Structures are given as structure tokens and as C-alpha cells.
Amino acid sequence: MANQSLIREFFSFIKHEKKWWMIPLVVVLLVVGFLIVFASSSPLAPFLYPLF
């Protein structure tokens, strides 16, 4: 429940303050974080290492 509130508050902040440039930044950070987690626990890790 706290995560929904945090996400809702974040999007409310973006909408109110008109900081639309933050959306692509957050998306890229989430994708990179997902790749790091996936690369450390996957048999495909040697194929993902050249991306970093």
C-alpha cells in the first residue's frame, strides 16, 4: 500500500511541478536496475556483460 502512495505522490509531483523530463530518467534507471539484477542471477549473464 505504501508503494502505491509513493508512486501516486511522485506522479502528482511531476504533474504539479511540470517536471516531465523526470519520467524518462526514472524509466532508464529502472531498466538498468532490472538488467543488473537479471544479469547477476541468470545463465544469460555472460551475454549481458558486454552491455555494461
N, CA, C and O atoms as a CHARMM CRD file, in Angstrom:
* protein
*
  208
    1    1 MET  N      0.82100  -1.19000   0.00000 PROA 1      0.00000
    2    1 MET  CA     0.00000   0.00000   0.00000 PROA 1      0.00000
    3    1 MET  C      0.87000   1.26200   0.00000 PROA 1      0.00000
    4    1 MET  O      0.51500   2.26200  -0.62300 PROA 1      0.00000
    5    2 ALA  N      1.99500   1.21300   0.69000 PROA 2      0.00000
    6    2 ALA  CA     2.88600   2.37600   0.73500 PROA 2      0.00000
    7    2 ALA  C      3.48200   2.66200  -0.63600 PROA 2      0.00000
    8    2 ALA  O      3.69700   3.82200  -0.98800 PROA 2      0.00000
    9    3 ASN  N      3.75400   1.61200  -1.41700 PROA 3      0.00000
   10    3 ASN  CA     4.31500   1.81700  -2.74900 PROA 3      0.00000
   11    3 ASN  C      3.33900   2.55200  -3.65400 PROA 3      0.00000
   12    3 ASN  O      3.75100   3.41900  -4.42500 PROA 3      0.00000
   13    4 GLN  N      2.04600   2.22200  -3.57600 PROA 4      0.00000
   14    4 GLN  CA     1.06100   2.92200  -4.38900 PROA 4      0.00000
   15    4 GLN  C      1.01900   4.39400  -4.01600 PROA 4      0.00000
   16    4 GLN  O      0.92100   5.25800  -4.88700 PROA 4      0.00000
   17    5 SER  N      1.09300   4.67800  -2.73600 PROA 5      0.00000
   18    5 SER  CA     1.07300   6.05500  -2.29300 PROA 5      0.00000
   19    5 SER  C      2.31900   6.80000  -2.78900 PROA 5      0.00000
   20    5 SER  O      2.23000   7.95400  -3.20900 PROA 5      0.00000
   21    6 LEU  N      3.45800   6.14800  -2.73800 PROA 6      0.00000
   22    6 LEU  CA     4.69900   6.77300  -3.19400 PROA 6      0.00000
   23    6 LEU  C      4.64700   7.04300  -4.69500 PROA 6      0.00000
   24    6 LEU  O      5.03200   8.12100  -5.14700 PROA 6      0.00000
   25    7 ILE  N      4.17700   6.07800  -5.45800 PROA 7      0.00000
   26    7 ILE  CA     4.08200   6.24500  -6.91100 PROA 7      0.00000
   27    7 ILE  C      3.07900   7.33600  -7.25000 PROA 7      0.00000
   28    7 ILE  O      3.33400   8.18000  -8.10900 PROA 7      0.00000
   29    8 ARG  N      1.94000   7.31600  -6.57500 PROA 8      0.00000
   30    8 ARG  CA     0.91900   8.34300  -6.81700 PROA 8      0.00000
   31    8 ARG  C      1.45800   9.72700  -6.45500 PROA 8      0.00000
   32    8 ARG  O      1.21800  10.69800  -7.17300 PROA 8      0.00000
   33    9 GLU  N      2.17400   9.81100  -5.35800 PROA 9      0.00000
   34    9 GLU  CA     2.73800  11.09400  -4.94300 PROA 9      0.00000
   35    9 GLU  C      3.80000  11.56600  -5.93400 PROA 9      0.00000
   36    9 GLU  O      3.89200  12.75900  -6.22300 PROA 9      0.00000
   37   10 PHE  N      4.59800  10.64100  -6.45100 PROA 10     0.00000
   38   10 PHE  CA     5.62500  11.00400  -7.43300 PROA 10     0.00000
   39   10 PHE  C      4.98700  11.57100  -8.70000 PROA 10     0.00000
   40   10 PHE  O      5.42600  12.60400  -9.20600 PROA 10     0.00000
   41   11 PHE  N      3.94900  10.89900  -9.21600 PROA 11     0.00000
   42   11 PHE  CA     3.30500  11.39400 -10.42600 PROA 11     0.00000
   43   11 PHE  C      2.54500  12.69700 -10.17100 PROA 11     0.00000
   44   11 PHE  O      2.45200  13.54700 -11.05600 PROA 11     0.00000
   45   12 SER  N      2.01200  12.84700  -8.98300 PROA 12     0.00000
   46   12 SER  CA     1.37100  14.10900  -8.62800 PROA 12     0.00000
   47   12 SER  C      2.40100  15.24000  -8.60900 PROA 12     0.00000
   48   12 SER  O      2.12500  16.34500  -9.07600 PROA 12     0.00000
   49   13 PHE  N      3.58000  14.95800  -8.07000 PROA 13     0.00000
   50   13 PHE  CA     4.66200  15.95700  -8.05800 PROA 13     0.00000
   51   13 PHE  C      5.06500  16.33400  -9.47700 PROA 13     0.00000
   52   13 PHE  O      5.23700  17.51300  -9.78400 PROA 13     0.00000
   53   14 ILE  N      5.21500  15.33100 -10.34200 PROA 14     0.00000
   54   14 ILE  CA     5.61000  15.60200 -11.73000 PROA 14     0.00000
   55   14 ILE  C      4.55300  16.46400 -12.42300 PROA 14     0.00000
   56   14 ILE  O      4.88100  17.41500 -13.13200 PROA 14     0.00000
   57   15 LYS  N      3.30400  16.12300 -12.21200 PROA 15     0.00000
   58   15 LYS  CA     2.21500  16.87200 -12.85000 PROA 15     0.00000
   59   15 LYS  C      2.13300  18.29900 -12.31000 PROA 15     0.00000
   60   15 LYS  O      1.97700  19.24600 -13.08000 PROA 15     0.00000
   61   16 HSD  N      2.23500  18.45300 -11.00500 PROA 16     0.00000
   62   16 HSD  CA     2.09500  19.77100 -10.38200 PROA 16     0.00000
   63   16 HSD  C      3.28400  20.68200 -10.69800 PROA 16     0.00000
   64   16 HSD  O      3.10300  21.86100 -11.00000 PROA 16     0.00000
   65   17 GLU  N      4.47900  20.14000 -10.62800 PROA 17     0.00000
   66   17 GLU  CA     5.68500  20.94300 -10.84100 PROA 17     0.00000
   67   17 GLU  C      6.13000  21.00400 -12.30300 PROA 17     0.00000
   68   17 GLU  O      7.08600  21.70400 -12.63600 PROA 17     0.00000
   69   18 LYS  N      5.43100  20.26500 -13.17400 PROA 18     0.00000
   70   18 LYS  CA     5.72700  20.22700 -14.61200 PROA 18     0.00000
   71   18 LYS  C      7.18100  19.80800 -14.87400 PROA 18     0.00000
   72   18 LYS  O      7.89900  20.44300 -15.64600 PROA 18     0.00000
   73   19 LYS  N      7.58000  18.74400 -14.22400 PROA 19     0.00000
   74   19 LYS  CA     8.92600  18.19600 -14.39400 PROA 19     0.00000
   75   19 LYS  C      8.83700  16.91700 -15.23300 PROA 19     0.00000
   76   19 LYS  O      9.21500  15.83700 -14.77700 PROA 19     0.00000
   77   20 TRP  N      8.33700  17.05000 -16.44900 PROA 20     0.00000
   78   20 TRP  CA     8.10700  15.89700 -17.31800 PROA 20     0.00000
   79   20 TRP  C      9.40100  15.20400 -17.71300 PROA 20     0.00000
   80   20 TRP  O      9.37400  14.02800 -18.07800 PROA 20     0.00000
   81   21 TRP  N     10.52900  15.89300 -17.65100 PROA 21     0.00000
   82   21 TRP  CA    11.81100  15.31400 -18.03100 PROA 21     0.00000
   83   21 TRP  C     12.23700  14.20700 -17.06500 PROA 21     0.00000
   84   21 TRP  O     13.13300  13.42600 -17.38500 PROA 21     0.00000
   85   22 MET  N     11.61600  14.12800 -15.90000 PROA 22     0.00000
   86   22 MET  CA    11.99200  13.11000 -14.91600 PROA 22     0.00000
   87   22 MET  C     11.47400  11.71900 -15.28600 PROA 22     0.00000
   88   22 MET  O     12.04100  10.71700 -14.85200 PROA 22     0.00000
   89   23 ILE  N     10.40700  11.64600 -16.08100 PROA 23     0.00000
   90   23 ILE  CA     9.82500  10.34700 -16.42100 PROA 23     0.00000
   91   23 ILE  C     10.81900   9.48200 -17.20100 PROA 23     0.00000
   92   23 ILE  O     11.03400   8.33600 -16.80500 PROA 23     0.00000
   93   24 PRO  N     11.43900   9.96500 -18.28900 PROA 24     0.00000
   94   24 PRO  CA    12.41800   9.11200 -18.98600 PROA 24     0.00000
   95   24 PRO  C     13.61300   8.74700 -18.11400 PROA 24     0.00000
   96   24 PRO  O     14.15400   7.64800 -18.23200 PROA 24     0.00000
   97   25 LEU  N     14.02600   9.65500 -17.24800 PROA 25     0.00000
   98   25 LEU  CA    15.14300   9.38700 -16.35200 PROA 25     0.00000
   99   25 LEU  C     14.82000   8.23200 -15.41300 PROA 25     0.00000
  100   25 LEU  O     15.64700   7.33900 -15.22900 PROA 25     0.00000
  101   26 VAL  N     13.64600   8.23500 -14.82500 PROA 26     0.00000
  102   26 VAL  CA    13.23800   7.17000 -13.90800 PROA 26     0.00000
  103   26 VAL  C     13.09200   5.85200 -14.65500 PROA 26     0.00000
  104   26 VAL  O     13.48000   4.80400 -14.13900 PROA 26     0.00000
  105   27 VAL  N     12.53700   5.89100 -15.86100 PROA 27     0.00000
  106   27 VAL  CA    12.37100   4.66400 -16.65600 PROA 27     0.00000
  107   27 VAL  C     13.73100   4.05300 -16.98200 PROA 27     0.00000
  108   27 VAL  O     13.91000   2.84200 -16.85900 PROA 27     0.00000
  109   28 VAL  N     14.67900   4.87100 -17.39300 PROA 28     0.00000
  110   28 VAL  CA    16.02100   4.36600 -17.72000 PROA 28     0.00000
  111   28 VAL  C     16.68300   3.76800 -16.47700 PROA 28     0.00000
  112   28 VAL  O     17.30300   2.70800 -16.56100 PROA 28     0.00000
  113   29 LEU  N     16.55900   4.42800 -15.34000 PROA 29     0.00000
  114   29 LEU  CA    17.14100   3.89700 -14.11000 PROA 29     0.00000
  115   29 LEU  C     16.50700   2.56000 -13.71500 PROA 29     0.00000
  116   29 LEU  O     17.21100   1.66100 -13.25300 PROA 29     0.00000
  117   30 LEU  N     15.20500   2.41900 -13.88700 PROA 30     0.00000
  118   30 LEU  CA    14.53900   1.15000 -13.58600 PROA 30     0.00000
  119   30 LEU  C     14.98500   0.04200 -14.52500 PROA 30     0.00000
  120   30 LEU  O     15.17900  -1.09300 -14.08900 PROA 30     0.00000
  121   31 VAL  N     15.15100   0.35000 -15.80700 PROA 31     0.00000
  122   31 VAL  CA    15.60400  -0.65100 -16.78200 PROA 31     0.00000
  123   31 VAL  C     17.02900  -1.09100 -16.47400 PROA 31     0.00000
  124   31 VAL  O     17.32500  -2.28500 -16.51800 PROA 31     0.00000
  125   32 VAL  N     17.90800  -0.15800 -16.16700 PROA 32     0.00000
  126   32 VAL  CA    19.29100  -0.51000 -15.83100 PROA 32     0.00000
  127   32 VAL  C     19.33000  -1.33800 -14.55300 PROA 32     0.00000
  128   32 VAL  O     20.08200  -2.30800 -14.46700 PROA 32     0.00000
  129   33 GLY  N     18.53000  -0.96600 -13.56500 PROA 33     0.00000
  130   33 GLY  CA    18.46300  -1.75600 -12.33900 PROA 33     0.00000
  131   33 GLY  C     17.96000  -3.16100 -12.59300 PROA 33     0.00000
  132   33 GLY  O     18.48600  -4.12200 -12.03100 PROA 33     0.00000
  133   34 PHE  N     16.94000  -3.29100 -13.43800 PROA 34     0.00000
  134   34 PHE  CA    16.42000  -4.61100 -13.79500 PROA 34     0.00000
  135   34 PHE  C     17.48400  -5.43700 -14.50900 PROA 34     0.00000
  136   34 PHE  O     17.63200  -6.62400 -14.21900 PROA 34     0.00000
  137   35 LEU  N     18.22400  -4.83800 -15.43000 PROA 35     0.00000
  138   35 LEU  CA    19.28600  -5.56600 -16.13600 PROA 35     0.00000
  139   35 LEU  C     20.38500  -6.02000 -15.18300 PROA 35     0.00000
  140   35 LEU  O     20.91500  -7.12000 -15.33600 PROA 35     0.00000
  141   36 ILE  N     20.72800  -5.20600 -14.21900 PROA 36     0.00000
  142   36 ILE  CA    21.76600  -5.59100 -13.25700 PROA 36     0.00000
  143   36 ILE  C     21.30900  -6.77600 -12.42100 PROA 36     0.00000
  144   36 ILE  O     22.06600  -7.72500 -12.21500 PROA 36     0.00000
  145   37 VAL  N     20.07300  -6.72400 -11.94100 PROA 37     0.00000
  146   37 VAL  CA    19.53900  -7.83400 -11.14300 PROA 37     0.00000
  147   37 VAL  C     19.41700  -9.08600 -11.99900 PROA 37     0.00000
  148   37 VAL  O     19.77100 -10.17900 -11.55500 PROA 37     0.00000
  149   38 PHE  N     18.92400  -8.93600 -13.21000 PROA 38     0.00000
  150   38 PHE  CA    18.74100 -10.07400 -14.10100 PROA 38     0.00000
  151   38 PHE  C     20.09100 -10.68300 -14.49500 PROA 38     0.00000
  152   38 PHE  O     20.21800 -11.90300 -14.59800 PROA 38     0.00000
  153   39 ALA  N     21.09000  -9.83700 -14.71400 PROA 39     0.00000
  154   39 ALA  CA    22.40500 -10.32400 -15.13900 PROA 39     0.00000
  155   39 ALA  C     23.10500 -11.08200 -14.01900 PROA 39     0.00000
  156   39 ALA  O     23.89600 -11.98500 -14.29400 PROA 39     0.00000
  157   40 SER  N     22.83900 -10.74400 -12.78800 PROA 40     0.00000
  158   40 SER  CA    23.53500 -11.40900 -11.69000 PROA 40     0.00000
  159   40 SER  C     22.91500 -12.76000 -11.34300 PROA 40     0.00000
  160   40 SER  O     23.56200 -13.57900 -10.69000 PROA 40     0.00000
  161   41 SER  N     21.68600 -13.00700 -11.76300 PROA 41     0.00000
  162   41 SER  CA    21.01500 -14.24600 -11.38300 PROA 41     0.00000
  163   41 SER  C     20.54700 -15.06100 -12.58500 PROA 41     0.00000
  164   41 SER  O     19.59800 -15.83700 -12.47400 PROA 41     0.00000
  165   42 SER  N     21.18800 -14.89600 -13.70300 PROA 42     0.00000
  166   42 SER  CA    20.72500 -15.56300 -14.90800 PROA 42     0.00000
  167   42 SER  C     21.86900 -16.32400 -15.58700 PROA 42     0.00000
  168   42 SER  O     23.02300 -15.89700 -15.53600 PROA 42     0.00000
  169   43 PRO  N     21.54200 -17.44900 -16.21900 PROA 43     0.00000
  170   43 PRO  CA    22.57700 -18.12300 -17.00300 PROA 43     0.00000
  171   43 PRO  C     22.95100 -17.33700 -18.26400 PROA 43     0.00000
  172   43 PRO  O     23.93600 -17.66100 -18.92900 PROA 43     0.00000
  173   44 LEU  N     22.17800 -16.32100 -18.58500 PROA 44     0.00000
  174   44 LEU  CA    22.48600 -15.48200 -19.73400 PROA 44     0.00000
  175   44 LEU  C     23.43400 -14.33100 -19.37100 PROA 44     0.00000
  176   44 LEU  O     23.69700 -13.46200 -20.20200 PROA 44     0.00000
  177   45 ALA  N     23.93400 -14.32200 -18.16100 PROA 45     0.00000
  178   45 ALA  CA    24.78000 -13.23600 -17.69200 PROA 45     0.00000
  179   45 ALA  C     25.98600 -12.96700 -18.59800 PROA 45     0.00000
  180   45 ALA  O     26.27200 -11.79900 -18.86200 PROA 45     0.00000
  181   46 PRO  N     26.70200 -13.97300 -19.08400 PROA 46     0.00000
  182   46 PRO  CA    27.84100 -13.64600 -19.95500 PROA 46     0.00000
  183   46 PRO  C     27.46000 -12.88800 -21.21900 PROA 46     0.00000
  184   46 PRO  O     28.28900 -12.18200 -21.79300 PROA 46     0.00000
  185   47 PHE  N     26.21000 -13.03000 -21.65600 PROA 47     0.00000
  186   47 PHE  CA    25.77400 -12.32800 -22.85900 PROA 47     0.00000
  187   47 PHE  C     25.33300 -10.89800 -22.54200 PROA 47     0.00000
  188   47 PHE  O     25.27700 -10.05100 -23.43300 PROA 47     0.00000
  189   48 LEU  N     25.02200 -10.63300 -21.27800 PROA 48     0.00000
  190   48 LEU  CA    24.60200  -9.27800 -20.89000 PROA 48     0.00000
  191   48 LEU  C     25.77000  -8.41800 -20.44700 PROA 48     0.00000
  192   48 LEU  O     25.65400  -7.19300 -20.44200 PROA 48     0.00000
  193   49 TYR  N     26.90400  -9.02400 -20.07200 PROA 49     0.00000
  194   49 TYR  CA    28.05200  -8.24900 -19.60600 PROA 49     0.00000
  195   49 TYR  C     28.56100  -7.24600 -20.63700 PROA 49     0.00000
  196   49 TYR  O     28.95300  -6.14700 -20.24500 PROA 49     0.00000
  197   50 PRO  N     28.57900  -7.56000 -21.93600 PROA 50     0.00000
  198   50 PRO  CA    29.05900  -6.53000 -22.89100 PROA 50     0.00000
  199   50 PRO  C     28.20300  -5.28000 -22.92300 PROA 50     0.00000
  200   50 PRO  O     28.66400  -4.24300 -23.39900 PROA 50     0.00000
  201   51 LEU  N     26.97200  -5.33800 -22.43400 PROA 51     0.00000
  202   51 LEU  CA    26.13400  -4.13500 -22.41100 PROA 51     0.00000
  203   51 LEU  C     26.62300  -3.11100 -21.40600 PROA 51     0.00000
  204   51 LEU  O     26.33700  -1.92000 -21.53100 PROA 51     0.00000
  205   52 PHE  N     27.36900  -3.58100 -20.40000 PROA 52     0.00000
  206   52 PHE  CA    27.87900  -2.67500 -19.38700 PROA 52     0.00000
  207   52 PHE  C     29.33200  -2.45100 -19.63200 PROA 52     0.00000
  208   52 PHE  O     29.97600  -1.71000 -18.88900 PROA 52     0.00000
